[in-house]
Amino acid sequence: MSLLKELLKPLGKTTPFQVQPPPQGMPDLDEFLTEKDGFCHPDWAGIGERLSQSLRQEDEHAGWVWASRCWLEKLQQSLGLEYHLLESQNFQLLYPGTPKLQGYRLRELEGALDQILDRLDGVALDEGLGKHVALIFPDQELYYQYISYFYPEGDYSQSGGLCIRAGGFVHFALIEDPVYSSYSTLVHELTHDCLSHLAIPLWLDEALAIRMQLSLCGGEEHVLDREMKEKHLAFWNAERIQEFWSGSSWQRQDEGCELSYSLAMILWGKIEVLFSKDVSRILSFVREASVEDAGESACQQQFDFSLADLVMDFLGEGDWGIQPERRSEPFHGEEETPGARNDLESL
């Protein structure tokens, strides 16, 4: 079966879930649940140390689940009564809106997690202590107010959702506009999280997240019309392609960000078509691709051609290869601080 057909398999059903009480010996964590810039931003390092000192190793996962629930309750109090906290086997969701509708979305997320792990078998992983946590904000103002805590001052491209790894606890933040879009964004960010143990280049990470987002949530496939093709031809050159390979082109404030997403999907689409009958080679490429060379070595080893060949097939003749002397430092995304969802070991 082709990778495309694998990605388009329907979601499975999920089982009911009941919230569990805290584990025996669960310590009080109030001293670590500090408010900064209008939100509760916990001292996750302190929480991790306290949990490891107080709980048996087999209870640490439940301890992290309870710790994140305490944090979300604090956020819920500061955000107002219109916010609800909902939980399933693998997710905790803080959101504004109708509980029944969001409960349906939460069940869909459980199915989406199963499908990501199944369709990217041996590549995607769901490891770490605690559950996946998602914060949904009703508007851009509140969303950017929250995520600004994790970024230094400066200009950044707009976003509708993020997988936040800085701060000691991996979680998702996104804008609820509308509910279907928020679910789609969550699937995109969840794919990033399930691939975060790999040191893959950003172009590949984004291509896989978009592919899973489209296949699980629906929506239009990437369409390359004449206008978009002309934009690509006018924008990319020998210097800017180095930004693409490093990942820094996603931080551009011009059309380069949009074109980076588009080019990533074009390259991935070519790989899918060429090796649709040999999915194992595609998955091996993903496992072996490194941010340090944008996946060049893995591409040559698995496919016997270079990344420049893929780009040339789309943009024509040009200086498209990876050139270390002209390439900016690899963009690794947000700094990863060891924490609950980042590592199997607690702090």
Residue pairs with C-beta under 8 A, 6 or more apart in sequence:
1 279
2 272
2 276
2 277
2 279
3 119
3 272
3 275
3 276
3 279
3 282
4 272
4 276
6 119
6 279
7 119
7 211
7 212
7 215
8 215
9 115
9 119
11 108
11 111
11 112
11 114
11 115
11 216
12 111
12 114
12 115
13 111
14 88
14 89
14 107
14 110
14 111
14 114
15 89
17 87
17 88
17 89
19 69
19 87
20 62
20 65
22 62
22 63
22 66
23 55
23 56
23 59
23 62
23 63
23 66
24 59
25 54
25 55
25 56
25 59
26 54
26 55
26 63
26 66
27 50
27 51
27 53
27 54
27 55
29 42
29 47
29 50
29 67
29 70
31 46
32 42
32 43
32 44
32 46
32 47
32 50
33 40
33 42
33 70
33 71
33 74
34 40
34 41
34 42
34 43
35 41
35 74
35 78
36 149
37 145
37 148
37 149
38 78
38 145
39 75
39 78
39 145
39 146
39 149
40 71
40 74
40 75
40 78
41 149
41 167
42 67
42 71
42 168
42 169
43 168
44 167
44 168
44 169
44 337
44 339
44 340
44 347
45 168
45 337
45 339
45 347
47 67
47 347
48 168
48 339
48 340
48 346
48 347
49 347
51 60
51 63
51 64
51 67
51 346
52 60
52 346
52 347
54 63
55 62
55 63
60 129
60 346
61 129
61 130
63 129
63 346
64 129
64 130
64 131
64 340
64 346
65 92
65 130
65 131
67 130
67 340
68 92
68 130
68 131
68 133
68 169
68 171
68 340
69 85
69 87
69 92
72 85
72 92
72 94
72 133
73 85
75 83
75 94
75 135
76 83
76 84
76 85
76 94
79 94
79 96
82 96
82 97
83 94
83 95
83 96
84 94
84 95
84 96
84 97
84 99
84 102
85 92
85 93
85 94
86 92
86 93
86 95
86 99
86 102
86 103
86 106
87 93
87 131
88 106
88 107
88 109
88 110
89 110
90 109
90 110
90 113
90 126
90 131
90 132
91 106
91 109
91 110
91 113
91 131
91 132
91 133
91 134
92 131
92 132
92 133
92 134
93 102
93 105
93 106
93 109
93 133
93 134
93 136
94 133
94 134
94 135
94 136
95 102
95 134
95 135
95 136
95 176
96 136
96 137
96 138
96 176
97 136
97 138
97 176
97 179
101 179
102 179
105 179
105 182
105 183
105 186
108 183
109 132
109 183
109 186
109 187
109 190
112 186
112 187
112 190
112 212
112 216
113 126
113 132
113 190
113 194
115 212
115 216
116 124
116 187
116 190
116 191
116 194
116 212
116 216
117 124
117 125
117 126
117 194
119 212
119 215
120 194
120 195
120 208
120 212
120 283
120 286
121 283
122 283
122 287
123 195
123 198
123 283
123 286
123 287
124 191
124 194
124 195
125 194
125 197
126 194
127 197
127 344
128 170
128 340
128 341
128 342
128 343
128 344
129 340
129 341
129 343
129 344
129 346
130 169
130 340
130 341
132 171
132 172
132 190
132 193
132 341
133 169
133 171
133 172
133 341
134 171
134 172
134 173
134 174
134 186
135 146
135 171
135 172
135 173
135 174
136 174
136 175
136 176
136 182
137 143
137 146
137 173
137 174
137 175
137 176
138 175
138 176
138 177
139 175
139 177
140 175
143 173
143 174
143 175
146 173
147 162
147 164
147 173
149 167
150 164
150 166
150 167
150 334
155 253
156 251
157 250
157 251
157 252
157 253
157 257
160 174
160 175
160 177
160 181
160 185
161 172
161 173
161 174
161 175
161 182
161 185
161 186
161 188
161 189
162 172
162 173
162 174
162 189
163 170
163 171
163 172
163 189
163 190
163 192
163 193
163 196
164 170
164 171
164 172
164 173
164 334
165 196
165 333
165 334
165 335
165 336
165 337
165 342
166 334
166 335
166 336
166 337
167 337
167 339
168 337
168 338
168 339
168 340
168 347
169 339
169 340
169 341
170 193
170 196
170 339
170 340
170 341
170 342
171 341
172 186
172 189
172 190
172 193
174 182
174 185
174 186
174 189
175 182
175 185
176 182
180 217
183 217
184 213
184 217
184 219
185 213
187 212
187 213
187 216
187 217
188 209
188 210
188 212
188 213
189 209
191 208
191 209
191 212
191 213
192 205
192 209
193 341
195 205
195 208
195 209
196 336
196 342
198 286
198 287
198 289
199 290
199 291
199 292
200 286
200 289
200 290
200 291
200 295
201 245
201 247
201 289
201 290
201 291
201 294
201 295
201 330
202 247
202 250
202 291
202 331
202 333
203 244
203 245
203 247
203 260
203 263
203 264
203 267
203 294
203 295
204 264
204 268
204 286
204 289
204 295
206 250
206 260
206 261
206 264
207 264
207 265
207 267
207 268
208 268
208 286
210 222
210 261
210 264
210 265
211 265
211 268
213 219
214 220
214 221
214 222
222 262
222 265
222 266
222 269
224 262
224 266
228 262
231 255
231 259
232 259
232 262
232 263
232 314
232 315
233 315
233 316
235 255
235 256
235 259
236 244
236 259
236 263
236 311
236 315
236 318
237 318
237 319
238 318
238 319
238 320
238 323
238 326
239 326
240 249
240 256
241 311
241 318
241 319
241 320
242 322
242 323
242 326
242 327
242 328
243 249
243 252
243 256
243 328
244 260
244 263
245 294
245 307
245 322
245 327
246 294
246 327
246 328
246 329
246 330
246 331
247 291
247 330
247 331
247 332
247 333
248 328
248 329
248 331
249 256
249 257
249 259
249 260
250 257
250 260
250 261
250 331
251 257
251 331
252 260
263 311
263 314
266 314
267 307
267 310
267 311
267 314
270 310
270 313
270 314
271 282
271 285
271 303
271 310
272 282
274 303
275 281
275 282
275 303
281 302
281 303
282 302
284 298
284 302
285 295
285 298
285 299
285 302
285 303
288 297
288 298
288 301
288 302
289 295
289 298
289 299
290 297
290 298
291 330
291 332
292 330
293 322
294 307
294 322
294 330
295 307
296 306
296 307
296 321
296 322
299 305
299 306
299 307
299 310
300 306
306 321
307 320
307 321
307 322
308 320
308 321
308 322
311 318
311 320
312 318
312 320
336 342
338 345
338 347
339 347
340 346
